[in-house]
Each structure stands twice: as C-alpha cells, then as structure tokens.
C-alpha cells in the first residue's frame, strides 16, 4: 500500500499514522487488495466534520483514496477517525458501497439502493459499519503497538546482556 501524508501537524507522529493505516487496512482487507491501494492522508481544517474519505480513480472498486482529517484534533481522535475512514476505504474497494454519480443522494450498499436523503446519517448502513468498527480497530492497533514496544525493549536488553 502506498501512503502519502500531507500537512501533518507537528504533534502527530508520521510513523504512527502510517503504522495505523497499514494495521487498519490489513485487518479489514486481504493482502492482495491492500498491496494495490494508494491512500493520500491530508490534514486540513474541516469546518463541520472530523474526517472524510473520497475515491480518486473510479466509482467501482476504486484503489486510490484521499482521507482528509481535521488538523485540530489530538492523537487519539486522529487515530479513531483514521480507523473510521479506513472502513470506508474497505467498503468502496470491495464494492460493498458505491455512489450513484448521476444522483448524489443514491448509494448502493451491498447491492441495495439506499437514498441518503431519507435516512438519518447515523442510520446509514455504511456509517453503522464504520462507527461499529472504529473503536475496536483503534484498541487493537494500540495493543499491537504496546506488544511491539515490549518486543523491541526485550531485544535491546538481550543485546546488552
């Protein structure tokens, strides 16, 4: 997976963002699909939302995405929002979700037409999926980082010993 990060605030660690995006992608999708993804992560001032995900190449099974994340958020919120948006990447890359380009309020979700204008945002099936997974992905990522740090510390001690 190719990951590009732009306008990252100094308080956010680039390596951690890349590690989190890779972890989320590999947890949600198969390795072959992940290998063919290009993700641009842009930190910007989003006025009324925390983050959003758009595809940049085609509507059906896209492989190139831009995730925009509000640059005013702290580390935890950035990682949670990245998890949420990576679920949307998975939804579009696997063709679970598709937008109707002729009618922006119509979407295909798992083969069924959903009219976004007739539902509450939090009831949209792709949002239920993303909100339902974001916390678990974040917790698992943070646990994996703790394990990696312990292994790294143990290897350094073994070298000295």
Contact map, one row per residue, 1 for C-alpha under 8 A:
11100000000000000000010000000000011111100000000000000000000000000000000000000000000000000000000000000000000000000000000000000000000000000000000000000000000000000
11110000000000000000000000000000001111100000000000000000000000000000000000000000000000000000000000000000000000000000000000000000000000000000000000000000000000000
11111000000000000100000000000000000001111000000000000000000000000000000000000000000000000000000000000000000000000000000000000000000000000000000000000000000000000
01111100000000000000000000000000000000111000000000000000000000000000000000000000000000000000000000000000000000000000000000000000000000000000000000000000000000000
00111111000001000000000000000000000000011110000000000000000000000000000000000000000000000000000000000000000000000000000000000000000000000000000000000000000000000
00011111000000000000000000000000000000011110000000000000000000000000000000000000000000000000000000000000000000000000000000000000000000000000000000000000000000000
00001111100000000000000000000000000000000111000000000000000000000000000000000000000000000000000000000000000000000000000000000000000000000000000000000000000000000
00001111110101000000000000000000000000000110000000000000000000000000001000000000000000000000000000000000000000000000000000000000000000000000000000000000000000000
00000011111100000000000000000000000000000010000000000000000000000000001000000000000000000000000000000000000000000000000000000000000000000000000000000000000000000
00000001111110000000000000000000000000000000000000000000000000000000000000000000000000000000000000000000000000000000000000000000000000000000000000000000000000000
00000000111110000000000000000000000000000000000000000000000000000000000001100000000000000000000000000000000000000000000000000000000000000000000000000000000000000
00000001111111011000000000000000000000000000000000000000000000000000000001100000000000000000000000000000000000000000000000000000000000000000000000000000000000000
00000000011111111000000000000000000000000000000000000000000000000000000000000000000000000000000000000000000000000000000000000000000000000000000000000000000000000
00001001000111111100000000000000000000000000000000000000000000000000000000000000000000000000000000000000000000000000000000000000000000000000000000000000000000000
00000000000011111110000000000000000000000000000000000000000000000000000000000000000000000000000000000000000000000000000000000000000000000000000000000000000000000
00000000000111111111000000000000000000000000000000000000000000000000000000000000000000000000000000000000000000000000000000000000000000000000000000000000000000000
00000000000111111111100000000000000000000000000000000000000000000000000000000010000000000000000000000000000000000000000000000000000000000000000000000000000000000
00100000000001111111110000000000000000000000000000000000000000000000000000000000000000000000000000000000000000000000000000000000000000000000000000000000000000000
00000000000000111111111000000000000000000000000000000000000000000000000000000000000000000000000000000000000000000000000000000000000000000000000000000000000000000
00000000000000011111111100000000000000000000000000000000000000000000000000000010011000000000000000000000000000000000000000000000000000000000100000000000000000000
00000000000000001111111110000000000000000000000000000000000000000000000000000000011001000000000000000000000000000000000000000000000000000000000000000000000000000
10000000000000000111111111000000000000000000000000000000000000000000000000000000000000000000000000000000000000000000000000000000000000000000000000000000000000000
00000000000000000011111111100000000000000000000000000000000000000000000000000000000000000000000000000000000000000000000000000000000000000000100000000000000000000
00000000000000000001111111110000000000000000000000000000000000000000000000000000001001000000000000000000000000000000000000000000000000001000100000000000000000000
00000000000000000000111111111000010000000000000000000000000000000000000000000000000001000100000000000000000000000000000000000000000000000000000000000000000000000
00000000000000000000011111111110010000000000000000000000000000000000000000000000000000000000000000000000000000000000000000000000000000000000000000000000000000000
00000000000000000000001111111100000000000000000000000000000000000000000000000000000000000000000000000000000000000000000000000000000000001000000000000000000000000
00000000000000000000000111111100000000000000000000000000000000000000000000000000000000100100000000000000000000000000000000000000000000000000000000000000000000000
00000000000000000000000011111110110000000000000000000000000000000000000000000000000000000100000000000000000000000000000000000000000000000000000000000000000000000
00000000000000000000000001111111110000000000000000000000000000000000000000000000000000000000000000000000000000000000000000000000000000000000000000000000000000000
00000000000000000000000001001111111000000000000000000000000000000000000000000000000000000000000000000000000000000000000000000000000000000000000000000000000000000
00000000000000000000000000000111111100000000000000000000000000000000000000000000000000000000000000000000000000000000000000000000000000000000000000000000000000000
00000000000000000000000000001111111110000000000000000000000000000000000000000000000000000000100000000000000000000000000000000000000000000000000000000000000000000
10000000000000000000000011001111111110000000000000000000000000000000000000000000000000000000000000000000000000000000000000000000000000000000000000000000000000000
11000000000000000000000000000011111110000000000000000000000000000000000000000000000000000000000000000000000000000000000000000000000000000000000000000000000000000
11000000000000000000000000000001111111000000000000000000000000100000000000000000000000000000000000000000000000000000000000000000000000000000000000000000000000000
11000000000000000000000000000000111111100000000000000000000000111000000000000000000000000000000000000000000000000000000000000000000000000000000000000000000000000
11100000000000000000000000000000000111110000000000000000000000111000000000000000000000000000000000000000000000000000000000000000000000000000000000000000000000000
11110000000000000000000000000000000011111000000000000000000000011110000000000000000000000000000000000000000000000000000000000000000000000000000000000000000000000
00111100000000000000000000000000000001111100000000000000000000011110000000000000000000000000000000000000000000000000000000000000000000000000000000000000000000000
00111100000000000000000000000000000000111110000000000000000000000111100000000000000000000000000000000000000000000000000000000000000000000000000000000000000000000
00001111000000000000000000000000000000011111000000000000000000000111100000000000000000000000000000000000000000000000000000000000000000000000000000000000000000000
00001111100000000000000000000000000000001111100000000000000000000001111000000000000000000000000000000000000000000000000000000000000000000000000000000000000000000
00000010000000000000000000000000000000000111110000000000000000000001111000000000000000000000000000000000000000000000000000000000000000000000000000000000000000000
00000000000000000000000000000000000000000011111000000000000000000000111100000000000000000000000000000000000000000000000000000000000000000000000000000000000000000
00000000000000000000000000000000000000000001111111100000000000000000111000000000000000000000000000000000000000000000000000000000000000000000000000000000000000000
00000000000000000000000000000000000000000000111110000000000000000000000000000000000000000000000000000000000000000000000000000000000000000000000000000000000000000
00000000000000000000000000000000000000000000011111000000000000000000000000000000000000000000000000000000000000000000000000000000000000000000000000000000000000000
00000000000000000000000000000000000000000000011111110000000000000000010000000000000000000000000000000000000000000000000000000000000000000000000000000000000000000
00000000000000000000000000000000000000000000010111110000000000000000110010000000100000000000000000000000000000000000000000000000000000000000000000000000000000000
00000000000000000000000000000000000000000000010011111000000000000011110000000000110010000000000000000000000000000000000000000000000000000000000000000000000000000
00000000000000000000000000000000000000000000000011111100000000000011100000000000000010000000000000000000000000000000000000000000000000000000000000000000000000000
00000000000000000000000000000000000000000000000000111110000000001111000000000000000010011000000000000000000000000000000000000000000000000000000000000000000000000
00000000000000000000000000000000000000000000000000011111000000001110000000000000000000000000000000000000000000000000000000000000000000000000000000000000000000000
00000000000000000000000000000000000000000000000000001111111001111100000000000000000000000000000000000000000000000000000000000000000000000000000000000000000000000
00000000000000000000000000000000000000000000000000000111110001111100000000000000000000000000000000000000000000000000000000000000000000000000000000000000000000000
00000000000000000000000000000000000000000000000000000011111001111000000000000000000000000000000000000000000000000000000000000000000000000000000000000000000000000
00000000000000000000000000000000000000000000000000000011111111000000000000000000000000000000000000000000000000000000000000000000000000000000000000000000000000000
00000000000000000000000000000000000000000000000000000010111111000000000000000000000000000000000001101000000000000000000000000000000000000000000000000000000000000
00000000000000000000000000000000000000000000000000000000011111000000000000000000000000000001101001000000000000000000000000000000000000000000000000000000000000000
00000000000000000000000000000000000000000000000000000000011111100000000000000000000000000001111000000000000000000000000000000000000000000000000000000000000000000
00000000000000000000000000000000000000000000000000000011111111111000000000000000000000000001100000000000000000000000000000000000000000000000000000000000000000000
00000000000000000000000000000000000111000000000000000011100011111000000000000000000000000000100000000000000000000000000000000000000000000000000000000000000000000
00000000000000000000000000000000000011110000000000000011100001111100000000000000000000000000000000000000000000000000000000000000000000000000000000000000000000000
00000000000000000000000000000000000011110000000000001111100001111110000000000000000000001000000000000000000000000000000000000000000000000000000000000000000000000
00000000000000000000000000000000000000111100000000001111000000011111000000000000000000000000000000000000000000000000000000000000000000000000000000000000000000000
00000000000000000000000000000000000000111100000000111100000000001111100000000000010010000000000000000000000000000000000000000000000000000000000000000000000000000
00000000000000000000000000000000000000001111000000111000000000000111110000000000000000000000000000000000000000000000000000000000000000000000000000000000000000000
00000000000000000000000000000000000000001111110001110000000000000011111000000100110000000000000000000000000000000000000000000000000000000000000000000000000000000
00000000000000000000000000000000000000000011110011100000000000000001111110000100000000000000000000000000000000000000000000000000000000000000000000000000000000000
00000001100000000000000000000000000000000011110000000000000000000000111110000000000000000000000000000000000000000000000000000000000000000000000000000000000000000
00000000000000000000000000000000000000000000100000000000000000000000011111000000000000000000000000000000000000000000000000000000000000000000000000000000000000000
00000000000000000000000000000000000000000000000001000000000000000000011111101100000000000000000000000000000000000000000000000000000000000000000000000000000000000
00000000001100000000000000000000000000000000000000000000000000000000000111111100000000000000000000000000000000000000000000000000000000000000000000000000000000000
00000000001100000000000000000000000000000000000000000000000000000000000011111110000000000000000000000000000000000000000000000000000000000000000000000000000000000
00000000000000000000000000000000000000000000000000000000000000000000000001111111000000000000000000000000000000000000000000000000000000000000000000000000000000000
00000000000000000000000000000000000000000000000000000000000000000000000011111111100000000000000000000000000000000000000000000000000000000000000000000000000000000
00000000000000000000000000000000000000000000000000000000000000000000110011111111110000000000000000000000000000000000000000000000000000000000000000000000000000000
00000000000000001001000000000000000000000000000000000000000000000000000000111111111000000000000000000000000000000000000000000000000000000100000000000000000000000
00000000000000000000000000000000000000000000000000000000000000000000000000011111111100000000000000000000000000000000000000000000000001100100000000000000000000000
00000000000000000000000000000000000000000000000001100000000000000000100000001111111110000000000000000000000000000000000000000000000001000000000000000000000000000
00000000000000000001100000000000000000000000000000100000000000000010100000000111111111000000000000000000000000000000000000000000000000000000000000000000000000000
00000000000000000001100100000000000000000000000000000000000000000000000000000011111111100000000000000000000000000000000000000000000011101100000000000000000000000
00000000000000000000000000000000000000000000000000000000000000000000000000000001111111110000000000000000000000000000000000000000011011000000000000000000000000000
00000000000000000000000000000000000000000000000000111000000000000010000000000000111111111000000000000000000000000000000000000000010000000000000000000000000000000
00000000000000000000100110000000000000000000000000000000000000000000000000000000011111111100000000000000000000000000000000000000000000000000000000000000000000000
00000000000000000000000000010000000000000000000000000000000000000000000000000000001111111110000000000000000000000000000000000000110011000000000000000000000000000
00000000000000000000000000000000000000000000000000001000000000000000000000000000000111111111000000000000000000000000000000000100010000000000000000000000000000000
00000000000000000000000000000000000000000000000000001000000000001000000000000000000011111111100000000000000000000000000000000000000000000000000000000000000000000
00000000000000000000000010011000000000000000000000000000000000000000000000000000000001111111110000000000000000000000000000000000000000000000000000000000000000000
00000000000000000000000000000000000000000000000000000000000000000000000000000000000000111111111110000000000000000000000000000100000000000000000000000000000000000
00000000000000000000000000000000000000000000000000000000000111000000000000000000000000011111111111000000000000000000000000000000000000000000000000000000000000000
00000000000000000000000000000000100000000000000000000000000111100000000000000000000000001111111100000000000000000000000000000000000000000000000000000000000000000
00000000000000000000000000000000000000000000000000000000000010000000000000000000000000000111111110000000000000000000000000000000000000000000000000000000000000000
00000000000000000000000000000000000000000000000000000000000110000000000000000000000000000011111111000000000001000000000000000000000000000000000000000000000000000
00000000000000000000000000000000000000000000000000000000000000000000000000000000000000000011111111000000000111100000000000000000000000000000000000000000000000000
00000000000000000000000000000000000000000000000000000000000000000000000000000000000000000011011111100000001111000000000000000100000000000000000000000000000000000
00000000000000000000000000000000000000000000000000000000001100000000000000000000000000000001001111110000001110000000000000000000000000000000000000000000000000000
00000000000000000000000000000000000000000000000000000000001000000000000000000000000000000000000011111001011100000000000000000000000000000000000000000000000000000
00000000000000000000000000000000000000000000000000000000000000000000000000000000000000000000000001111111111100000000000000000000000000000000000000000000000000000
00000000000000000000000000000000000000000000000000000000001000000000000000000000000000000000000000111111000000000000000000000000000000000000000000000000000000000
00000000000000000000000000000000000000000000000000000000000000000000000000000000000000000000000000011111000000000000000000000000000000000000000000000000000000000
00000000000000000000000000000000000000000000000000000000000000000000000000000000000000000000000000011111110000000000000000000000000000000000000000000000000000000
00000000000000000000000000000000000000000000000000000000000000000000000000000000000000000000000000111111111000000000000000000000000000000000000000000000000000000
00000000000000000000000000000000000000000000000000000000000000000000000000000000000000000000000000010011111000000011100000000000000000000000000000000000000000000
00000000000000000000000000000000000000000000000000000000000000000000000000000000000000000000000000110011111100001111000000000000000000000000000000000000000000000
00000000000000000000000000000000000000000000000000000000000000000000000000000000000000000000000011110001111110001111000000000000000000000000000000000000000000000
00000000000000000000000000000000000000000000000000000000000000000000000000000000000000000000000111110000011111111100000000000000000000000000000000000000000000000
00000000000000000000000000000000000000000000000000000000000000000000000000000000000000000000000111000000001111111100000000001100000000000000000000000000000000000
00000000000000000000000000000000000000000000000000000000000000000000000000000000000000000000001110000000000111110000000000000000000000000000000000000000000000000
00000000000000000000000000000000000000000000000000000000000000000000000000000000000000000000000100000000000111111000000000000000000000000000000000000000000000000
00000000000000000000000000000000000000000000000000000000000000000000000000000000000000000000000000000000000111111100000000000000000000000000000000000000000000000
00000000000000000000000000000000000000000000000000000000000000000000000000000000000000000000000000000000011110111110000000000000000000000000000000000000000000000
00000000000000000000000000000000000000000000000000000000000000000000000000000000000000000000000000000000011110011111000000000000000000000000000000000000000000000
00000000000000000000000000000000000000000000000000000000000000000000000000000000000000000000000000000000111000001111111000000000000000000000000000000000000000000
00000000000000000000000000000000000000000000000000000000000000000000000000000000000000000000000000000000111000000111111110010000000000000000000000000000000000000
00000000000000000000000000000000000000000000000000000000000000000000000000000000000000000000000000000000100000000011111100000000000000000000000000000000000000000
00000000000000000000000000000000000000000000000000000000000000000000000000000000000000000000000000000000000000000011111100000000000000000000000000000000000000000
00000000000000000000000000000000000000000000000000000000000000000000000000000000000000000000000000000000000000000011111110110000000000000000000000000000000000000
00000000000000000000000000000000000000000000000000000000000000000000000000000000000000000000000000000000000000000001111111110000000000000000000000000000000000000
00000000000000000000000000000000000000000000000000000000000000000000000000000000000000000000000000000000000000000001001111110010000000000000000000000000000000000
00000000000000000000000000000000000000000000000000000000000000000000000000000000000000000000000000000000000000000000000111110011000000000000000000000000000000000
00000000000000000000000000000000000000000000000000000000000000000000000000000000000000000000000000000000000000000000001111111011000000000000000000000000000000000
00000000000000000000000000000000000000000000000000000000000000000000000000000000000000000000000000000000000000000001001111111111000000000000000000000000000000000
00000000000000000000000000000000000000000000000000000000000000000000000000000000000000000000000000000000000010000000000000111111100000000000000000000000000000000
00000000000000000000000000000000000000000000000000000000000000000000000000000000000000010010000010000000000010000000000000011111110000000000000000000000000000000
00000000000000000000000000000000000000000000000000000000000000000000000000000000000000000000000000000000000000000000000011111111111000000000000000000000000000000
00000000000000000000000000000000000000000000000000000000000000000000000000000000000000000000000000000000000000000000000001111111111100000000000000000000000000000
00000000000000000000000000000000000000000000000000000000000000000000000000000000000000100000000000000000000000000000000000001111111110000000000000000000000000000
00000000000000000000000000000000000000000000000000000000000000000000000000000000000110110000000000000000000000000000000000000111111111000000000000000000000000000
00000000000000000000000000000000000000000000000000000000000000000000000000000000000100000000000000000000000000000000000000000011111111100000000000000000000000000
00000000000000000000000000000000000000000000000000000000000000000000000000000000000000000000000000000000000000000000000000000001111111110000000000000000000000000
00000000000000000000000000000000000000000000000000000000000000000000000000000000001100100000000000000000000000000000000000000000111111111000000000000000000000000
00000000000000000000000000000000000000000000000000000000000000000000000000000001101100100000000000000000000000000000000000000000011111111100000000000000000000000
00000000000000000000000000000000000000000000000000000000000000000000000000000001001000000000000000000000000000000000000000000000001111111110000000000000000000000
00000000000000000000000000000000000000000000000000000000000000000000000000000000000000000000000000000000000000000000000000000000000111111111000000000000000000000
00000000000000000000000100100000000000000000000000000000000000000000000000000000001000000000000000000000000000000000000000000000000011111111100000000000000000000
00000000000000000000000000000000000000000000000000000000000000000000000000000011001000000000000000000000000000000000000000000000000001111111110000000000000000000
00000000000000000000000000000000000000000000000000000000000000000000000000000000000000000000000000000000000000000000000000000000000000111111111000000000000000000
00000000000000000000000000000000000000000000000000000000000000000000000000000000000000000000000000000000000000000000000000000000000000011111111100000000000000000
00000000000000000001001100000000000000000000000000000000000000000000000000000000000000000000000000000000000000000000000000000000000000001111111110000000000000000
00000000000000000000000000000000000000000000000000000000000000000000000000000000000000000000000000000000000000000000000000000000000000000111111111000000000000000
00000000000000000000000000000000000000000000000000000000000000000000000000000000000000000000000000000000000000000000000000000000000000000011111111100000000000000
00000000000000000000000000000000000000000000000000000000000000000000000000000000000000000000000000000000000000000000000000000000000000000001111111110000000000000
00000000000000000000000000000000000000000000000000000000000000000000000000000000000000000000000000000000000000000000000000000000000000000000111111111000000000000
00000000000000000000000000000000000000000000000000000000000000000000000000000000000000000000000000000000000000000000000000000000000000000000011111111100000000000
00000000000000000000000000000000000000000000000000000000000000000000000000000000000000000000000000000000000000000000000000000000000000000000001111111110000000000
00000000000000000000000000000000000000000000000000000000000000000000000000000000000000000000000000000000000000000000000000000000000000000000000111111111000000000
00000000000000000000000000000000000000000000000000000000000000000000000000000000000000000000000000000000000000000000000000000000000000000000000011111111100000000
00000000000000000000000000000000000000000000000000000000000000000000000000000000000000000000000000000000000000000000000000000000000000000000000001111111110000000
00000000000000000000000000000000000000000000000000000000000000000000000000000000000000000000000000000000000000000000000000000000000000000000000000111111111000000
00000000000000000000000000000000000000000000000000000000000000000000000000000000000000000000000000000000000000000000000000000000000000000000000000011111111100000
00000000000000000000000000000000000000000000000000000000000000000000000000000000000000000000000000000000000000000000000000000000000000000000000000001111111110000
00000000000000000000000000000000000000000000000000000000000000000000000000000000000000000000000000000000000000000000000000000000000000000000000000000111111111000
00000000000000000000000000000000000000000000000000000000000000000000000000000000000000000000000000000000000000000000000000000000000000000000000000000011111111100
00000000000000000000000000000000000000000000000000000000000000000000000000000000000000000000000000000000000000000000000000000000000000000000000000000001111111110
00000000000000000000000000000000000000000000000000000000000000000000000000000000000000000000000000000000000000000000000000000000000000000000000000000000111111111
00000000000000000000000000000000000000000000000000000000000000000000000000000000000000000000000000000000000000000000000000000000000000000000000000000000011111111
00000000000000000000000000000000000000000000000000000000000000000000000000000000000000000000000000000000000000000000000000000000000000000000000000000000001111111
00000000000000000000000000000000000000000000000000000000000000000000000000000000000000000000000000000000000000000000000000000000000000000000000000000000000111111
00000000000000000000000000000000000000000000000000000000000000000000000000000000000000000000000000000000000000000000000000000000000000000000000000000000000011111
